[in-house]
């Protein structure tokens, strides 16, 4: 946040963030220039649970989920290439990013079975892992995943060169427009989190080659698959939302689908308890 002036309430210590940040174990995988940075929580010998964050994000996209699973899982969260501390990918494609993350995960866990949760852009990357590690992923949950259909683009405000309260208002507008269904979800904590992770982002999604999307990964996926959305997801038009579960079921009739009321795109934050319960039930199958 160097060079940017924020009001004091957005620079105050965040106990939730600080506790997770300080307790994380850190790893780096991949060759020089293609490094991927990982954060890890939980017992090292437990079943791995891999969480893949959304665009312009990092591990704080799961700030309300990590503790729910770190007692009995080895929770692993990469900074997806181009975000956080990780290097930019080459080429700029979902396929290349997915391959890099898959290779990095093998460095950390070998061929051990694992469970996967992918959010938004991370859902598209998760689809690539579902291809690379077809028989290694026992359970996959995709939340508001990119790669199903062309996304509706919600309005947003630019934040570059903004300072102080003007910056805070722009960040708050974007969170309401893009991420959340309810105004009360937009707190100083989440505004500060969003600013923290977005300032570290270098990969712009409009420059990425999206490839074939999720149809191939979802079709005939042999593990347990669940796909969830917030009912007010800003990237899906209201008339289109009923079609999303239908497409998933058409591609994989065994898949479970859930639409969560009163929640937006960042569903695992806004409806954390419901998503944590759904994920817990899913991995018990």
C-alpha positions in Angstrom: 0.0 0.0 0.0 3.0 2.3 -0.3 2.2 5.7 -1.7 -1.5 5.4 -1.1 -3.3 7.2 1.7 -6.0 5.2 3.5 -8.1 6.3 6.4 -7.0 5.0 9.8 -9.8 2.4 10.1 -8.5 0.7 7.0 -4.9 0.5 8.2 -5.8 -0.8 11.7 -4.7 -4.3 12.6 -7.0 -7.0 11.4 -6.9 -9.9 14.0 -8.4 -12.4 11.5 -5.9 -11.6 8.8 -2.9 -11.2 11.1 -3.6 -14.6 12.9 -3.7 -16.5 9.6 -0.9 -14.6 8.0 1.4 -15.2 11.0 0.5 -18.9 11.3 0.9 -19.8 7.7 3.8 -22.0 6.5 5.3 -20.8 3.2 6.5 -22.7 0.2 7.8 -21.8 -3.2 7.6 -24.1 -6.2 8.6 -24.0 -9.9 11.7 -22.8 -11.8 13.2 -19.4 -11.6 11.0 -16.8 -13.2 8.0 -19.1 -12.9 7.8 -19.3 -9.1 4.6 -20.0 -7.3 4.2 -19.0 -3.7 2.0 -21.1 -1.4 0.6 -20.7 2.0 -0.2 -23.7 4.2 -2.2 -24.3 7.4 -3.1 -27.5 9.3 -1.4 -30.8 10.0 1.3 -31.6 7.3 0.2 -35.3 7.3 -3.5 -34.6 6.9 -5.5 -34.9 3.6 -4.6 -31.9 1.4 -7.4 -29.4 0.7 -6.3 -27.0 -2.1 -8.1 -23.6 -2.3 -7.8 -21.6 -5.5 -8.6 -17.9 -5.2 -10.3 -15.6 -7.7 -8.8 -13.0 -10.1 -7.0 -10.1 -8.4 -6.9 -12.1 -5.2 -4.8 -14.2 -2.9 -5.3 -16.4 0.1 -7.5 -13.8 1.9 -10.3 -14.8 -0.5 -10.6 -17.7 2.0 -10.2 -15.8 5.3 -13.6 -17.1 6.5 -13.0 -20.7 5.4 -9.4 -21.7 6.3 -10.0 -22.2 10.0 -13.1 -24.3 9.3 -10.9 -27.0 7.7 -7.3 -26.5 9.0 -7.9 -28.7 12.1 -8.2 -31.9 9.9 -6.8 -30.9 6.5 -3.5 -29.7 5.1 -4.9 -26.5 3.6 -2.8 -25.3 0.7 -3.4 -22.0 -1.1 -1.2 -20.9 -4.0 -0.9 -17.3 -5.2 -2.1 -18.1 -8.7 0.6 -17.0 -11.2 0.3 -13.2 -11.8 -1.2 -12.6 -8.3 0.2 -12.2 -4.8 3.9 -13.0 -4.7 3.9 -15.5 -7.6 5.6 -14.7 -11.0 3.6 -14.0 -14.1 2.6 -17.0 -16.2 3.9 -17.7 -19.7 2.0 -18.0 -21.9 -1.0 -16.0 -20.6 -3.5 -18.9 -20.8 -5.7 -20.8 -18.4 -4.0 -24.0 -19.7 -0.5 -22.7 -18.8 -1.5 -21.4 -15.4 -3.3 -24.7 -14.6 -0.3 -26.7 -15.6 2.1 -24.6 -13.5 -0.2 -24.9 -10.4 -0.6 -28.7 -11.0 3.2 -29.1 -11.3 3.8 -27.0 -8.2 1.2 -29.1 -6.2 3.1 -32.3 -7.2 6.2 -30.8 -5.7 4.4 -30.4 -2.5 2.2 -33.5 -2.1 3.5 -35.9 -4.8 0.7 -38.2 -6.0 -1.4 -38.1 -2.8 -5.2 -37.8 -3.2 -6.5 -34.4 -2.4 -9.6 -32.2 -2.3 -10.1 -29.1 -4.3 -12.1 -25.8 -3.9 -11.9 -23.3 -6.7 -13.5 -19.8 -6.6 -14.3 -17.8 -9.8 -11.0 -17.5 -11.8 -9.7 -20.2 -9.5 -12.6 -22.4 -10.6 -11.3 -22.2 -14.2 -7.8 -23.1 -12.9 -9.4 -25.8 -10.9 -10.8 -27.2 -14.1 -7.3 -27.6 -15.5 -6.3 -29.5 -12.3 -9.3 -31.7 -12.8 -7.8 -32.7 -16.1 -4.1 -33.0 -15.0 -5.0 -34.8 -11.7 -8.1 -36.6 -12.9 -7.7 -39.6 -10.6 -5.9 -37.7 -7.8 -8.7 -35.3 -6.9 -11.3 -37.2 -4.9 -13.7 -34.2 -4.3 -14.0 -30.9 -6.2 -16.2 -28.0 -5.3 -16.3 -25.0 -7.7 -17.8 -21.7 -6.4 -19.0 -19.2 -9.0 -16.6 -20.7 -11.5 -15.4 -18.9 -14.6 -15.4 -20.9 -17.8 -19.0 -22.0 -18.1 -20.3 -19.1 -20.3 -19.5 -15.6 -21.2 -19.6 -13.5 -18.1 -21.9 -10.5 -17.6 -19.6 -7.6 -16.8 -20.9 -5.5 -13.8 -20.1 -1.8 -13.4 -17.0 -0.9 -11.6 -14.9 2.2 -10.7 -11.2 2.7 -11.3 -9.1 2.9 -8.2 -5.7 4.0 -9.7 -4.4 7.3 -8.4 -7.2 7.6 -5.9 -6.4 8.4 -2.3 -8.1 8.5 1.1 -11.9 8.5 1.2 -12.2 8.7 -2.6 -10.3 5.4 -2.8 -12.3 3.8 0.0 -15.6 4.8 -1.8 -14.4 3.3 -5.1 -13.4 0.1 -3.4 -16.7 -0.1 -1.6 -18.6 0.5 -4.8 -16.8 -2.3 -6.6 -17.4 -4.7 -3.8 -21.1 -4.0 -3.8 -21.2 -4.1 -7.6 -19.0 -7.1 -8.2 -18.7 -9.3 -5.1 -21.6 -9.0 -2.7 -25.4 -9.1 -2.5 -25.8 -7.2 0.8 -24.5 -3.8 1.7 -23.7 -4.8 5.2 -21.1 -7.3 4.0 -19.0 -4.3 2.9 -17.1 -3.6 6.1 -13.8 -1.8 6.6 -12.2 -5.3 7.0 -13.2 -6.5 3.6 -12.4 -3.2 1.9 -8.9 -3.3 3.3 -8.6 -7.0 2.3 -9.7 -6.2 -1.2 -7.2 -3.4 -1.5 -4.4 -5.5 -0.1 -4.8 -8.3 -2.6 -5.7 -6.2 -5.6 -2.6 -4.0 -5.2 -0.4 -7.2 -5.6 -2.2 -8.3 -8.8 -0.3 -8.0 -12.1 -2.3 -10.4 -14.3 -5.3 -8.9 -16.1 -7.9 -11.5 -17.0 -8.9 -9.8 -20.3 -5.4 -10.7 -21.6 -5.8 -14.4 -20.7 -6.6 -17.1 -23.3 -9.5 -18.9 -21.7 -9.3 -22.0 -23.9 -12.1 -24.6 -23.9 -13.7 -23.7 -20.5 -15.1 -26.1 -18.0 -17.0 -28.5 -20.2 -14.1 -31.0 -20.7 -13.0 -31.0 -17.0 -16.5 -31.5 -15.7 -17.6 -34.1 -18.2 -17.0 -37.6 -16.8 -15.0 -36.3 -13.9 -14.6 -39.5 -11.8 -14.6 -37.8 -8.3 -17.3 -36.2 -6.3 -18.2 -32.8 -7.9 -20.3 -29.9 -6.5 -20.8 -26.5 -8.1 -22.2 -23.6 -6.1 -23.3 -20.0 -6.8 -24.6 -17.0 -4.9 -28.1 -16.3 -6.2 -27.1 -12.7 -6.7 -23.9 -13.4 -8.6 -23.1 -10.2 -10.5 -21.4 -12.1 -13.3 -24.5 -14.1 -14.1 -27.7 -12.4 -15.3 -30.8 -13.2 -13.2 -32.4 -14.9 -16.2 -29.3 -17.0 -16.8 -28.8 -18.3 -13.2 -31.2 -21.2 -13.6 -29.3 -22.3 -16.6 -25.9 -22.7 -14.9 -26.8 -25.8 -12.8 -28.6 -27.2 -15.9 -25.4 -27.0 -17.9 -23.3 -28.6 -15.2 -25.9 -31.4 -14.8 -25.9 -31.9 -18.6 -22.1 -32.3 -18.6 -22.0 -34.4 -15.5 -25.3 -35.8 -14.3 -23.7 -37.0 -11.0 -22.7 -33.5 -10.0 -24.4 -31.7 -7.2 -25.4 -28.0 -7.6 -26.5 -25.4 -5.1 -27.6 -21.8 -5.4 -27.4 -19.8 -2.1 -29.9 -17.1 -1.5 -28.9 -13.6 -0.4 -25.3 -14.1 -1.5 -23.2 -12.6 -4.3 -20.2 -13.7 -6.3 -17.7 -14.0 -3.4 -20.1 -16.5 -1.9 -17.6 -18.3 0.4 -17.1 -14.9 2.2 -20.7 -13.6 2.2 -22.3 -16.9 3.1 -19.3 -18.5 4.8 -21.2 -20.7 7.2 -23.4 -22.2 4.5 -20.4 -22.7 2.1 -18.3 -24.3 4.9 -21.2 -26.6 5.7 -21.7 -27.6 2.1 -18.0 -28.2 1.6 -17.8 -30.3 4.8 -20.8 -32.4 3.7 -19.3 -32.8 0.2 -15.9 -34.1 1.3 -17.6 -36.6 3.6 -19.1 -38.4 0.6 
